[in-house]
Amino acid sequence: MGHKCFISFKTNDSDYKDYIQNDLDVDMIDKSLNDPIDSEVEDYIMRKIREDYLSDSTVTIFLIGNVSAENSFSQNQNFIKRELQASLYNGQNNSKSGVLGVVLPNMYDAVFAGSYNCSVCNGSHTTVKINDSTVIKEFSYNYYIPNDKCAWAEEDRYCVLVKWEDFIENPETFINKSFDKRDSDISTKIKVKP
């Protein structure tokens, strides 16, 4: 049985959200918000989103496009920030969700920057630019949870990251991976409001 997924996205990327909902062969129960909540009051809108959509979802799919960044000055990021905060929060009437970041094609070059040789371990690491120029802090902090290693292994991250093309090839794999993070050791180190 599919996990209950909530899709967090910027309006500019709604075509990708629509594709997941309508064309992707994926076993998931869609808890996404399709019609805007009829209100001008942001706190009311977020409360409705938390209560009606996020409270029983178990994986949040965050679409990472070219206006999803912390320092995207032309954008108000309040909604996606608060949707991710609600996804990371563990409390009464709300258990934390896994967080799956799907990098959209227009962001591949900004995020995936090749590999480099490490002077600490003499190994090779991949450069993945998950920072204020590519995503919001709620995602970047929980992807790069601070540690004293020279690089991050899969078990050092709470958020899962995937390219759009890999996600649509095998969505359940990445949704399940995100779902399983909820019970992993690293889940104790997440920050809701970094």
Legacy VTK file of the C-alpha trace (Angstrom):
# vtk DataFile Version 3.0
C-alpha trace
ASCII
DATASET POLYDATA
POINTS 194 float
0.000 0.000 0.000
1.285 3.439 -0.931
2.398 6.052 1.548
0.418 9.239 2.077
2.356 11.957 0.286
2.068 15.725 0.362
3.665 17.678 -2.484
5.234 21.013 -1.505
5.912 23.177 -4.553
6.068 26.698 -5.942
3.308 27.650 -8.385
5.915 27.962 -11.168
6.518 24.209 -10.861
2.872 23.110 -10.849
3.308 21.216 -14.146
5.618 18.790 -12.343
3.139 18.397 -9.486
0.369 17.718 -12.027
2.550 15.119 -13.742
3.104 13.243 -10.443
-0.622 13.343 -9.705
-2.012 12.540 -13.142
0.575 10.764 -15.284
3.081 9.046 -13.012
2.520 5.379 -12.269
3.087 5.624 -8.540
1.520 3.815 -5.614
0.863 6.708 -3.257
-2.106 8.276 -1.539
-2.078 11.905 -2.599
-2.662 14.334 0.291
-1.618 17.423 -1.690
-3.415 20.719 -1.741
-4.823 21.253 -5.242
-7.073 24.252 -4.748
-5.939 27.302 -2.798
-7.620 27.753 0.586
-10.010 30.674 0.305
-8.497 33.070 2.811
-6.064 35.966 2.990
-4.965 35.023 6.504
-1.703 33.125 6.318
-1.983 31.573 9.804
-5.448 30.240 9.004
-4.263 28.825 5.655
-1.312 27.062 7.295
-3.480 25.681 10.102
-5.872 24.217 7.506
-2.956 22.753 5.526
-1.505 21.188 8.673
-4.829 19.800 9.904
-6.360 18.673 6.625
-3.384 17.679 4.509
-0.162 17.267 6.483
-1.335 15.744 9.771
-1.676 12.223 8.394
0.731 12.347 5.480
3.976 10.404 5.955
6.207 11.707 3.154
6.533 15.275 1.883
7.780 15.589 -1.687
9.515 18.963 -2.055
9.906 20.014 -5.695
13.197 21.912 -6.008
12.895 24.388 -8.880
14.575 27.673 -9.671
12.373 29.712 -7.296
12.517 27.363 -4.264
15.601 28.904 -2.649
16.028 30.693 0.668
17.492 33.739 -1.065
15.113 33.839 -4.013
14.258 37.465 -3.304
11.349 37.665 -5.722
9.511 34.923 -3.824
7.620 34.658 -0.558
8.818 31.316 0.812
6.549 31.277 3.882
4.301 28.495 2.663
6.938 25.984 1.588
9.000 26.791 4.696
6.035 26.174 6.964
4.964 23.087 5.049
8.432 21.614 5.578
8.452 22.698 9.227
5.121 20.935 9.745
6.552 17.883 7.954
9.588 17.788 10.259
7.647 18.447 13.449
6.820 15.593 15.805
4.088 16.409 18.291
0.467 16.045 19.257
-1.730 15.301 16.225
1.291 15.474 13.939
4.010 12.892 13.416
7.039 13.837 11.381
7.164 12.920 7.723
10.016 11.790 5.562
11.207 14.589 3.261
12.044 13.837 -0.360
13.646 16.623 -2.399
13.127 16.180 -6.131
15.520 18.339 -8.151
13.759 19.590 -11.274
15.687 19.621 -14.586
16.198 23.408 -14.594
18.183 23.024 -11.348
20.483 20.112 -12.241
23.476 22.313 -13.083
23.007 24.484 -9.987
22.817 21.482 -7.619
25.020 18.754 -9.093
28.535 20.092 -9.540
30.733 17.053 -10.199
33.202 15.455 -7.803
36.411 16.431 -6.031
39.307 14.697 -4.301
39.202 15.016 -0.528
42.367 16.119 1.251
41.147 14.538 4.513
40.372 10.969 3.437
42.027 10.969 -0.027
38.742 9.700 -1.430
36.456 11.250 -3.991
33.257 13.053 -2.960
30.426 14.399 -5.047
29.682 18.114 -4.859
25.985 18.646 -4.203
25.082 22.301 -3.717
22.180 22.191 -1.298
22.347 25.658 0.239
20.517 28.994 0.465
20.938 29.522 -3.286
19.175 26.278 -4.234
16.722 25.356 -1.438
15.156 26.646 1.771
17.002 26.153 5.083
14.464 23.603 6.324
15.722 21.291 3.601
19.429 22.168 3.506
19.981 21.846 7.265
18.310 18.433 7.381
20.200 17.282 4.294
23.565 18.456 5.605
23.016 17.821 9.328
26.208 19.113 10.976
28.817 16.470 11.755
32.598 16.257 12.108
33.219 13.977 9.140
34.774 15.086 5.860
31.576 14.232 3.970
28.033 13.011 4.487
27.007 9.400 4.012
23.389 8.415 3.411
22.851 7.685 7.119
24.051 11.228 7.989
21.134 12.865 6.164
17.454 13.041 7.030
16.266 14.509 3.742
16.519 12.361 0.628
17.541 13.961 -2.682
16.846 12.706 -6.200
16.889 14.037 -9.753
13.474 14.352 -11.422
14.405 11.827 -14.127
15.438 9.209 -11.534
12.360 9.891 -9.424
9.863 9.370 -12.253
11.716 6.186 -13.270
11.221 4.607 -9.840
9.168 6.835 -7.502
8.310 4.184 -4.895
11.992 3.521 -4.175
12.606 7.134 -3.165
9.279 7.561 -1.354
10.015 4.401 0.682
13.553 5.589 1.408
12.149 8.879 2.752
9.479 7.081 4.753
12.099 4.810 6.386
14.151 7.835 7.540
11.412 8.616 10.078
12.637 5.744 12.264
16.359 6.080 11.561
18.945 7.257 14.107
19.487 10.514 12.192
15.830 11.459 12.727
16.735 12.454 16.292
19.010 15.218 14.950
16.615 17.065 12.667
15.788 20.720 13.178
12.287 21.981 12.458
13.307 25.659 12.278
16.992 25.890 11.427
LINES 1 195
194 0 1 2 3 4 5 6 7 8 9 10 11 12 13 14 15 16 17 18 19 20 21 22 23 24 25 26 27 28 29 30 31 32 33 34 35 36 37 38 39 40 41 42 43 44 45 46 47 48 49 50 51 52 53 54 55 56 57 58 59 60 61 62 63 64 65 66 67 68 69 70 71 72 73 74 75 76 77 78 79 80 81 82 83 84 85 86 87 88 89 90 91 92 93 94 95 96 97 98 99 100 101 102 103 104 105 106 107 108 109 110 111 112 113 114 115 116 117 118 119 120 121 122 123 124 125 126 127 128 129 130 131 132 133 134 135 136 137 138 139 140 141 142 143 144 145 146 147 148 149 150 151 152 153 154 155 156 157 158 159 160 161 162 163 164 165 166 167 168 169 170 171 172 173 174 175 176 177 178 179 180 181 182 183 184 185 186 187 188 189 190 191 192 193
